[in-house]
């Protein structure tokens, strides 16, 4: 998506948008990592409900990845894509959100921090992993044209499908954990 939306821009402008989009996405995800529990509390949403709903969102994304289609959870509508093409800067929308920091990523970071609650070492690992993933995403954005040329359409679909299978498995685990922690089922 990034390569397609920035094809007519200079390499310097593309780099600028990649850096800016990654920084904004990192800030959004860090906000959810550090304050997600408080935000949920204010809205009256339990961690079990977030775990289940986050799992469902991630499952939809995983299914989309496996079948190489888009349900809209990590993509933009045709109107949004057209608006992005008309703009000179796509770093905030659609790059930072929803493409990098989408609902699945926000839900996942809140859930991972909730799982590590009370353990500063585990919370630090979650934050460090989040930042490492943002850096990896930035690298992929900077190399998007070369990666697209190297892997081609088929190669990108193979990688996407493998990652989709792993994401779907993680999502189902989130759903199982959310239901188990909800109190809806009798404890064995």
C-alpha positions as CSV (number, residue, x, y, z in Angstrom):
1,X,0.0,0.0,0.0
2,X,2.8,2.4,1.0
3,X,4.7,1.7,-2.2
4,X,1.6,2.2,-4.3
5,X,0.5,5.4,-2.7
6,X,4.0,7.0,-2.9
7,X,5.1,5.8,-6.3
8,X,5.2,9.4,-7.7
9,X,7.0,11.0,-4.8
10,X,10.7,11.5,-4.5
11,X,12.8,9.1,-2.3
12,X,13.4,11.9,0.2
13,X,9.6,12.6,0.6
14,X,8.9,8.8,0.9
15,X,11.5,8.5,3.6
16,X,10.0,11.5,5.4
17,X,6.5,10.0,5.3
18,X,7.8,6.6,6.5
19,X,9.6,8.1,9.5
20,X,6.6,10.3,10.4
21,X,4.0,7.6,10.0
22,X,6.1,5.2,12.1
23,X,6.6,7.7,14.8
24,X,2.9,8.6,15.0
25,X,1.9,4.9,15.0
26,X,4.5,4.3,17.8
27,X,3.0,7.1,19.9
28,X,-0.5,5.8,19.4
29,X,0.4,2.2,20.3
30,X,2.5,3.4,23.3
31,X,-0.5,5.4,24.5
32,X,-2.6,2.3,24.4
33,X,0.1,0.2,26.0
34,X,0.6,2.6,28.9
35,X,-3.0,3.9,29.4
36,X,-5.1,1.2,27.8
37,X,-6.2,-0.3,31.1
38,X,-7.3,3.2,32.3
39,X,-9.2,3.9,29.1
40,X,-11.0,0.6,29.4
41,X,-11.9,1.3,33.0
42,X,-13.3,4.7,32.0
43,X,-15.4,3.0,29.3
44,X,-16.5,0.1,31.6
45,X,-14.9,-2.5,29.4
46,X,-13.4,-5.6,31.0
47,X,-10.1,-7.0,30.0
48,X,-11.9,-10.3,29.2
49,X,-14.2,-8.4,26.8
50,X,-11.3,-6.7,25.1
51,X,-9.4,-10.0,24.9
52,X,-12.4,-11.6,23.2
53,X,-13.1,-8.7,20.9
54,X,-9.4,-8.2,20.1
55,X,-9.1,-11.9,19.3
56,X,-12.1,-11.6,16.9
57,X,-10.5,-8.6,15.2
58,X,-7.2,-10.3,14.9
59,X,-8.9,-13.5,13.6
60,X,-10.6,-11.5,10.9
61,X,-7.2,-9.9,9.9
62,X,-5.6,-13.4,10.0
63,X,-8.3,-14.8,7.8
64,X,-7.9,-11.9,5.4
65,X,-4.2,-12.6,5.2
66,X,-4.6,-16.3,4.6
67,X,-7.1,-15.7,1.8
68,X,-5.3,-12.6,0.4
69,X,-8.4,-10.4,0.7
70,X,-9.4,-7.4,2.7
71,X,-12.4,-7.0,5.1
72,X,-11.4,-3.4,5.9
73,X,-9.8,-4.0,9.3
74,X,-6.3,-3.1,8.2
75,X,-7.1,-1.4,5.0
76,X,-8.9,1.6,3.7
77,X,-12.1,2.0,1.8
78,X,-11.9,3.0,-1.9
79,X,-12.9,6.5,-0.9
80,X,-10.2,6.7,1.8
81,X,-7.6,5.4,-0.6
82,X,-8.7,8.0,-3.2
83,X,-8.5,10.8,-0.5
84,X,-5.0,9.6,0.4
85,X,-3.9,9.7,-3.2
86,X,-5.2,13.3,-3.5
87,X,-3.2,14.3,-0.4
88,X,0.4,15.2,-0.4
89,X,1.1,13.5,3.0
90,X,-0.2,10.0,3.9
91,X,1.9,9.7,7.0
92,X,-1.0,10.2,9.5
93,X,-3.8,8.7,7.4
94,X,-3.8,5.9,6.1
95,X,-0.2,5.0,7.1
96,X,0.0,5.6,10.8
97,X,-3.6,4.6,11.3
98,X,-5.2,2.3,10.3
99,X,-2.3,0.6,8.4
100,X,0.3,0.4,11.2
101,X,-1.7,1.2,14.3
102,X,-5.0,-0.3,13.5
103,X,-7.7,-1.7,15.9
104,X,-6.0,-5.1,16.0
105,X,-2.6,-3.7,17.0
106,X,-4.2,-1.4,19.6
107,X,-6.2,-4.3,21.1
108,X,-3.2,-6.6,21.0
109,X,-0.9,-4.2,22.8
110,X,-3.5,-3.5,25.6
111,X,-4.0,-7.3,26.0
112,X,-0.3,-8.0,26.2
113,X,0.2,-5.3,28.8
114,X,-2.8,-6.6,30.7
115,X,-1.2,-10.1,30.7
116,X,2.0,-8.6,32.0
117,X,0.2,-6.5,34.7
118,X,2.3,-6.1,37.9
119,X,5.4,-7.5,36.3
120,X,7.7,-4.6,35.2
121,X,10.1,-6.9,33.4
122,X,7.3,-8.4,31.2
123,X,5.8,-5.0,30.6
124,X,9.3,-3.7,29.5
125,X,9.5,-6.7,27.1
126,X,6.1,-5.8,25.6
127,X,7.2,-2.2,25.1
128,X,10.6,-3.2,23.7
129,X,8.9,-5.7,21.4
130,X,6.4,-3.0,20.3
131,X,9.3,-0.6,19.5
132,X,11.2,-3.3,17.7
133,X,8.2,-4.0,15.5
134,X,7.8,-0.3,14.7
135,X,11.5,-0.2,13.7
136,X,11.0,-3.3,11.6
137,X,7.9,-1.8,10.0
138,X,9.9,1.4,9.3
139,X,12.6,-0.6,7.6
140,X,10.0,-2.4,5.5
141,X,8.5,0.9,4.5
142,X,11.9,2.3,3.5
143,X,12.6,-0.8,1.5
144,X,9.0,-1.3,0.2
145,X,9.9,-0.8,-3.5
146,X,12.8,-3.2,-3.4
147,X,10.9,-5.8,-1.4
148,X,7.9,-5.6,-3.8
149,X,10.3,-6.1,-6.8
150,X,12.2,-8.9,-5.1
151,X,9.2,-11.0,-3.8
152,X,6.7,-10.1,-6.5
153,X,3.0,-10.7,-6.1
154,X,3.2,-14.5,-5.4
155,X,6.0,-14.1,-2.9
156,X,4.2,-11.4,-1.0
157,X,1.1,-13.6,-0.9
158,X,3.0,-16.6,0.4
159,X,4.6,-14.6,3.2
160,X,1.2,-12.9,4.0
161,X,-0.5,-16.3,4.2
162,X,2.0,-17.8,6.5
163,X,1.8,-14.8,8.8
164,X,-2.0,-15.0,8.6
165,X,-2.0,-18.6,9.9
166,X,0.1,-17.6,12.9
167,X,-2.0,-14.5,13.6
168,X,-5.2,-16.6,13.4
169,X,-3.8,-19.1,16.0
170,X,-2.9,-16.2,18.3
171,X,-6.3,-14.7,17.8
172,X,-8.1,-17.9,18.7
173,X,-6.0,-18.1,21.9
174,X,-7.0,-14.5,22.8
175,X,-10.7,-15.5,22.3
176,X,-10.3,-18.7,24.4
177,X,-8.5,-16.6,27.2
178,X,-11.2,-13.9,27.1
179,X,-14.1,-16.4,27.4
180,X,-12.3,-18.3,30.2
181,X,-11.6,-15.0,32.1
182,X,-15.1,-13.6,31.5
183,X,-16.8,-15.7,34.2
184,X,-19.4,-16.8,31.8
185,X,-18.4,-20.5,32.0
186,X,-18.3,-22.5,35.1
187,X,-14.8,-23.2,36.4
188,X,-13.7,-26.8,36.2
